[in-house]
Amino acid sequence: MTLIFNQLNANEQRIYTALQSVIDPEIGENLIDLGLVYGINIHDHIATVTFTMTSYACPMSEMVIDSIDDAVSKALGEGMELDLHLVWEPAWDPSMMCAEAKQRLGWD
C-alpha cells in the first residue's frame, strides 16, 4: 500500500508533496509518513486521493479531511477537480508508517 513518489507522474507528485504538509493532529506526523494515503490518481481532470484514518472513531476526521482538501486544492492545476475517497479497508495500523516516522515516535 505504500505510495512511492518516483512512481507517480508530475501532477500526482505535486499532490503527494501537498499531502506531506497535512499533519495528523493526534499523532503529529504527516499523512504520507503515517501511511494513511493509499492512492493518488489523476484521470480526466479529476484528482482522486484515497486515504484512511488511524481509526474509524477518529475524533479529528473532519479537520483532517478539510486539511487534505485545502492542501491538495492548492496543488491542483487549473481546471482540475478533487475527489477525496475515505476508505476503511485495509484498516490502518502502525506497521504502515515509514521507518523514519516510527523512529521519530519511538515505535521502532
Salt bridges, closest charged atoms under 4 A:
GLU29 OE1 - ARG104 NH2 2.59
ASP33 OD2 - ARG104 NH2 2.83
ASP44 OD2 - HIS43 NE2 3.18
